Amino acid sequence: MAEMTACWVAYTTIDSKEKAAALANRLVKEKWVACATIVGPVESVYEWQGDIEHATEWMLMMKCADEQLQGLKKSVADWHDYAVPELIVLPVADGHAPYLDWVRASARGKA
Protein backbone atom coordinates (compact mmCIF):
# COMPACT_ATOMS: atom_id res chain seq x y z
CA MET A 1 0.00 0.00 0.00
CA ALA A 2 1.45 3.36 -1.04
CA GLU A 3 1.91 5.95 1.68
CA MET A 4 -0.38 8.95 1.28
CA THR A 5 1.05 12.42 1.02
CA ALA A 6 0.56 14.44 4.18
CA CYS A 7 -1.61 17.53 4.24
CA TRP A 8 -0.85 20.66 6.22
CA VAL A 9 -2.71 23.70 7.51
CA ALA A 10 -0.61 26.84 7.78
CA TYR A 11 -1.65 30.24 8.96
CA THR A 12 -0.37 33.76 8.95
CA THR A 13 -1.81 37.14 9.87
CA ILE A 14 -1.65 40.35 7.91
CA ASP A 15 -2.82 43.92 8.54
CA SER A 16 -5.52 44.32 5.89
CA LYS A 17 -8.18 42.24 4.15
CA GLU A 18 -6.89 43.46 0.79
CA LYS A 19 -3.34 42.27 1.53
CA ALA A 20 -4.70 38.94 2.78
CA ALA A 21 -6.69 38.51 -0.44
CA ALA A 22 -3.69 39.46 -2.59
CA LEU A 23 -1.45 36.97 -0.78
CA ALA A 24 -4.11 34.24 -0.98
CA ASN A 25 -4.60 34.81 -4.71
CA ARG A 26 -0.87 34.70 -5.38
CA LEU A 27 -0.34 31.52 -3.34
CA VAL A 28 -3.21 29.73 -5.11
CA LYS A 29 -2.13 30.97 -8.55
CA GLU A 30 1.48 29.88 -7.95
CA LYS A 31 0.15 26.49 -6.71
CA TRP A 32 1.74 26.75 -3.25
CA VAL A 33 -1.67 26.12 -1.63
CA ALA A 34 -4.84 24.32 -2.65
CA CYS A 35 -6.99 26.78 -0.74
CA ALA A 36 -6.62 29.87 1.41
CA THR A 37 -9.38 31.03 3.75
CA ILE A 38 -9.44 34.62 5.00
CA VAL A 39 -10.76 35.02 8.56
CA GLY A 40 -11.26 38.31 10.28
CA PRO A 41 -10.87 40.76 11.47
CA VAL A 42 -9.11 39.27 14.49
CA GLU A 43 -7.37 41.06 17.34
CA SER A 44 -3.73 40.16 18.01
CA VAL A 45 -1.97 41.05 21.27
CA TYR A 46 1.80 40.64 21.41
CA GLU A 47 5.01 42.16 22.68
CA TRP A 48 7.17 43.88 20.07
CA GLN A 49 10.38 45.73 20.88
CA GLY A 50 9.44 46.03 24.55
CA ASP A 51 5.88 47.31 24.05
CA ILE A 52 2.57 45.47 24.31
CA GLU A 53 0.85 45.89 20.95
CA HIS A 54 -2.78 45.42 19.89
CA ALA A 55 -3.39 44.99 16.18
CA THR A 56 -6.42 44.35 14.02
CA GLU A 57 -5.42 41.71 11.50
CA TRP A 58 -6.82 39.15 9.10
CA MET A 59 -5.82 35.53 9.42
CA LEU A 60 -5.03 33.53 6.31
CA MET A 61 -5.55 29.77 6.76
CA MET A 62 -3.80 27.86 3.98
CA LYS A 63 -4.11 24.18 3.08
CA CYS A 64 -1.36 22.34 1.20
CA ALA A 65 0.30 18.97 0.61
CA ASP A 66 3.87 17.92 1.38
CA GLU A 67 5.07 18.86 -2.10
CA GLN A 68 3.92 22.45 -1.59
CA LEU A 69 5.01 23.08 1.99
CA GLN A 70 8.58 24.34 1.53
CA GLY A 71 7.53 26.63 -1.33
CA LEU A 72 4.65 27.95 0.77
CA LYS A 73 6.96 28.75 3.69
CA LYS A 74 9.48 30.52 1.44
CA SER A 75 6.77 32.42 -0.43
CA VAL A 76 5.11 33.73 2.73
CA ALA A 77 8.50 34.83 4.09
CA ASP A 78 9.38 36.53 0.77
CA TRP A 79 6.00 38.13 -0.04
CA HIS A 80 4.78 39.17 3.42
CA ASP A 81 5.46 42.79 4.35
CA TYR A 82 5.99 42.19 8.11
CA ALA A 83 9.61 42.15 9.33
CA VAL A 84 8.85 38.90 11.16
CA PRO A 85 5.72 37.34 9.64
CA GLU A 86 3.81 34.83 11.70
CA LEU A 87 3.76 31.46 9.98
CA ILE A 88 2.54 28.45 11.95
CA VAL A 89 2.27 25.05 10.21
CA LEU A 90 0.24 22.18 11.65
CA PRO A 91 -0.13 18.62 10.34
CA VAL A 92 -3.61 17.43 9.41
CA ALA A 93 -4.20 14.31 11.51
CA ASP A 94 -7.52 13.48 9.88
CA GLY A 95 -10.28 15.03 7.82
CA HIS A 96 -12.89 14.52 5.14
CA ALA A 97 -11.13 12.12 2.75
CA PRO A 98 -12.45 13.64 -0.52
CA TYR A 99 -11.31 17.11 0.58
CA LEU A 100 -7.84 15.87 1.55
CA ASP A 101 -7.62 14.01 -1.78
CA TRP A 102 -8.40 17.31 -3.53
CA VAL A 103 -5.66 19.10 -1.55
CA ARG A 104 -3.17 16.40 -2.60
CA ALA A 105 -4.33 16.57 -6.23
CA SER A 106 -3.80 20.34 -6.25
CA ALA A 107 -0.13 19.76 -5.43
CA ARG A 108 0.14 17.79 -8.65
CA GLY A 109 -1.82 20.34 -10.67
CA LYS A 110 -4.78 17.98 -11.07
CA ALA A 111 -7.37 19.71 -8.89
PyMOL commands that set and color helices and strands:
alter all, ss='L'
color gray80, all
select helices_A, chain A and resi 17-29+66-79+97-107
alter helices_A, ss='H'
color red, helices_A
select strands_A, chain A and resi 7-14+35-48+51-65+88-91
alter strands_A, ss='S'
color yellow, strands_A
deselect
rebuild
show_as cartoon
